[in-house]
Amino acid sequence: MFDEFLFNVYRSIRLDKSLYQESKTFENTSLYFSIIIMILCGVAGAVAKNSVIGLYDLYFIPKSNIYLAGAASLFPWVLWSALIYLLGVKIFGEKNKNISFKNVLILVGYAHAPMLFRYFVFIPELIVPIIFITEIWFLISLTIGIKEILNYKTKMKSFGIVLLSLLIITIFGYFLMSQIAINIS
């Protein structure tokens, strides 16, 4: 079972589109694999954030609790998946294609696999490039996965779904943070 998990992570990192074409990829164990990937990515993100804070002396930004970051990463996973499901399946979906929300959850979880490289941020000169590269890598992986499971004819349509989801999440995050800042002051 663990070797299957590692093999799927490897295929996702490799941007192997056949990962999303196999029905075995969307079985129940894959949902648990996606949860593990998301928790590990949350911890890796907290490690990266704390490294940036320490490297650039940004101590006015609070450091992340590494343990809570793993659990907290599950909310953005469900949010990304819900947006992609809404936009990619319900609004801009192809006819005659029935995709479950669970499949989108698994896709988004596997697409986060490149973010596991954020554990390499212990090299100070590579912190910012690693964060930037893994973010772009994630978006490319997500685009490929969306194209495959939703049977889009072009990658531009799947990239549009990813970009629109990213824009909505960014706007939502901005307004959420501005409301938190207003309530604090």
Order of alpha helices (4+ residues) and beta strands (2+ residues): alpha-alpha-alpha-alpha-alpha-alpha-alpha
